[in-house]
């Protein structure tokens, strides 16, 4: 069996860094932030590279946590079919997968 982890990781990194290739969703707590705070939070998530076994046990770069102005925020990438009706059957194939990046305050988890 072929290990698809490197392909998934590359697709996740590209999506997270550019927000292109999927959908970005924010929770009500993030939506309520002031525009400047949201802008800085999004930039921090796009530049995030502190992946380690503790926060990335499968090596797919699909979860992370950042601190901003003393508050903790989380992001998570989930994988859906192109119509967003069920889970993707092949997360390494961008034609079969719509990535959804959810950004939330840690207290909303």
C-alpha positions in Angstrom: 0.0 0.0 0.0 1.3 3.5 -0.9 1.7 6.0 1.9 -0.4 9.0 1.0 0.8 11.0 4.1 3.3 13.2 2.2 0.7 14.1 -0.5 -1.9 14.9 2.1 0.6 17.0 4.1 1.6 19.0 1.1 -2.0 19.7 0.1 -2.8 20.7 3.7 0.2 23.0 3.9 -0.6 24.7 0.6 -4.3 25.1 1.6 -3.5 26.5 5.0 -0.9 28.9 3.7 -3.1 30.3 0.9 -6.7 29.4 1.8 -7.0 28.3 -1.8 -8.1 24.8 -2.5 -10.9 24.4 0.0 -13.2 26.3 2.3 -12.4 28.3 5.5 -15.0 28.4 8.2 -14.8 30.4 11.4 -16.8 29.8 14.6 -19.0 32.6 16.1 -16.2 33.5 18.6 -13.7 34.1 15.8 -16.3 35.9 13.7 -17.0 38.3 16.5 -13.3 39.4 16.7 -12.4 42.9 15.5 -11.2 43.0 11.9 -7.6 43.7 12.8 -7.5 40.8 15.3 -9.0 38.4 12.7 -6.5 39.6 10.1 -3.6 38.9 12.4 -5.1 35.5 13.4 -5.5 34.4 9.8 -1.9 35.5 9.0 -0.6 33.5 12.1 -2.5 30.4 10.9 -1.2 30.8 7.4 2.4 30.9 8.6 2.1 28.2 11.2 4.8 25.6 11.0 5.1 24.3 14.6 4.0 20.8 13.8 5.2 18.1 16.2 4.2 14.6 17.2 2.1 16.1 20.1 -0.2 18.1 17.7 0.4 16.2 14.5 0.6 12.4 15.3 -0.2 11.3 11.8 2.1 13.8 10.0 -0.7 15.4 7.9 -0.4 18.9 9.2 -4.2 19.1 9.7 -4.4 20.6 13.2 -2.6 23.3 15.2 -2.9 25.9 17.9 -1.7 29.5 18.0 -1.7 32.2 20.7 -2.7 35.7 19.9 -3.1 38.6 22.3 -3.1 36.0 25.2 -5.8 33.9 23.7 -5.5 30.4 22.3 -7.0 29.5 18.9 -7.2 26.2 17.2 -7.5 25.2 13.5 -8.4 21.8 12.0 -8.7 20.6 8.5 -11.4 18.1 7.7 -11.9 16.2 4.4 -15.2 15.9 2.5 -16.3 14.7 -0.8 -16.6 17.4 -3.5 -20.3 18.0 -2.7 -19.6 18.3 1.0 -22.0 15.4 1.7 -19.7 12.8 3.3 -16.1 12.2 4.1 -13.6 12.0 1.3 -12.7 8.6 0.1 -9.2 9.7 -0.9 -7.7 12.7 1.0 -4.6 12.7 -1.2 -6.6 13.4 -4.3 -7.7 17.0 -4.6 -10.3 16.1 -7.2 -12.0 13.8 -4.7 -11.6 16.0 -1.7 -12.8 19.4 -0.5 -10.7 20.5 2.4 -12.5 22.5 5.1 -10.4 24.5 7.5 -12.2 25.4 10.7 -10.8 28.2 12.9 -12.0 28.5 16.5 -11.3 29.9 19.9 -10.0 27.2 22.2 -12.9 27.7 24.6 -15.3 26.9 21.7 -13.8 23.4 21.2 
